[in-house]
Amino acid sequence: MMESDWIDARYRKPTKEDADHKGCVIAWHRYDGTMVTGWHQFGRSEFYTHWMPAPKPPKGFPLWENPPGRAMPDPMLAEKKTETKKP
């Protein structure tokens, strides 16, 4: 990527369509430099000044939401557990 690939967030903020499958873009943080962050952070922080879409994954590497053997439940989607009392 070249310097000109950076998009100035003052003129265009990233959208969900600009993000990768996890909702991330490459960002330039005013104090910390290059970072990977969620596209939605640009409306919340003035410290992200520029961004670019994340590159596509390497050829032959499929994308998994939960990779085999490392699946973790999403606490936001987990059903509320109810306790059952024994009489």
Backbone torsions as a table, in degrees:
resi	resn	phi	psi	omega
1	MET	NA	149.8	-178.7
2	MET	-108.9	165.3	179.7
3	GLU	-53.4	-36.1	-177.3
4	SER	-70.9	-9.7	178.5
5	ASP	-74.2	-16.4	178.7
6	TRP	-71.2	136.8	178.5
7	ILE	-106.8	126.5	-178.4
8	ASP	-72.2	120.6	-176.6
9	ALA	-68.1	-15.9	175.9
10	ARG	-66.8	-28.9	-175.9
11	TYR	-101.9	-27.7	179.3
12	ARG	-156.4	118.6	176.3
13	LYS	-89.6	151.7	179.3
14	PRO	-68.9	155.5	177.0
15	THR	-119.9	173.7	178.1
16	LYS	-57.4	-35.3	-179.5
17	GLU	-68.5	-23.6	178.6
18	ASP	-81.3	-17.7	-173.5
19	ALA	-84.5	165.2	175.9
20	ASP	-81.0	-171.5	-175.8
21	HIS	-66.2	-15.4	177.1
22	LYS	-101.3	3.1	178.7
23	GLY	85.6	19.8	-174.5
24	CYS	-108.4	152.1	171.7
25	VAL	-131.8	165.7	173.4
26	ILE	-87.6	131.6	-174.7
27	ALA	-125.9	154.2	171.1
28	TRP	-107.8	118.0	179.1
29	HIS	-97.0	132.5	-174.5
30	ARG	-51.6	-36.4	-176.5
31	TYR	-108.4	-27.3	-174.4
32	ASP	-105.4	-3.9	178.5
33	GLY	78.5	-145.2	-174.6
34	THR	-70.6	132.8	179.8
35	MET	-144.3	162.9	168.9
36	VAL	-109.1	127.3	-177.7
37	THR	-147.3	167.1	177.7
38	GLY	-70.3	143.3	-178.0
39	TRP	-58.3	-30.6	-176.6
40	HIS	-71.5	-14.3	-178.5
41	GLN	-66.7	-20.2	-176.8
42	PHE	-69.0	-21.4	175.4
43	GLY	-87.0	-9.5	-174.8
44	ARG	-108.2	-20.1	-174.8
45	SER	-133.5	129.9	177.0
46	GLU	-79.9	-7.7	-176.7
47	PHE	-81.1	-16.2	173.9
48	TYR	-87.3	109.3	-173.0
49	THR	-99.6	-29.0	-178.1
50	HIS	-141.6	161.1	-179.9
51	TRP	-153.9	166.5	171.5
52	MET	-153.1	153.7	177.4
53	PRO	-62.8	147.8	174.9
54	ALA	-68.1	148.0	178.3
55	PRO	-68.7	159.3	176.7
56	LYS	-68.1	153.6	-179.9
57	PRO	-66.9	160.0	178.5
58	PRO	-59.9	148.3	179.7
59	LYS	-59.6	134.0	178.3
60	GLY	89.2	-0.9	177.8
61	PHE	-109.0	102.7	179.8
62	PRO	-71.4	159.2	178.9
63	LEU	-97.6	133.1	176.1
64	TRP	-122.1	139.8	173.7
65	GLU	-70.0	-40.7	176.1
66	ASN	-131.9	100.9	-177.8
67	PRO	-56.8	143.8	179.5
68	PRO	-53.8	135.3	178.8
69	GLY	82.0	-7.7	-179.0
70	ARG	-131.0	20.6	-177.7
71	ALA	-66.0	132.9	177.9
72	MET	-128.0	133.5	179.5
73	PRO	-67.5	143.2	177.0
74	ASP	-83.1	117.4	-177.0
75	PRO	-62.0	-24.2	178.8
76	MET	-73.6	-23.3	-178.0
77	LEU	-101.7	-11.5	-177.2
78	ALA	-64.8	140.9	178.1
79	GLU	-74.3	147.7	179.4
80	LYS	-71.3	125.1	179.8
81	LYS	-80.0	138.1	177.7
82	THR	-114.9	140.9	179.4
83	GLU	-84.3	139.9	174.9
84	THR	-109.5	128.0	-179.3
85	LYS	-94.7	137.0	176.6
86	LYS	-88.9	136.9	-179.5
87	PRO	-69.5	NA	NA
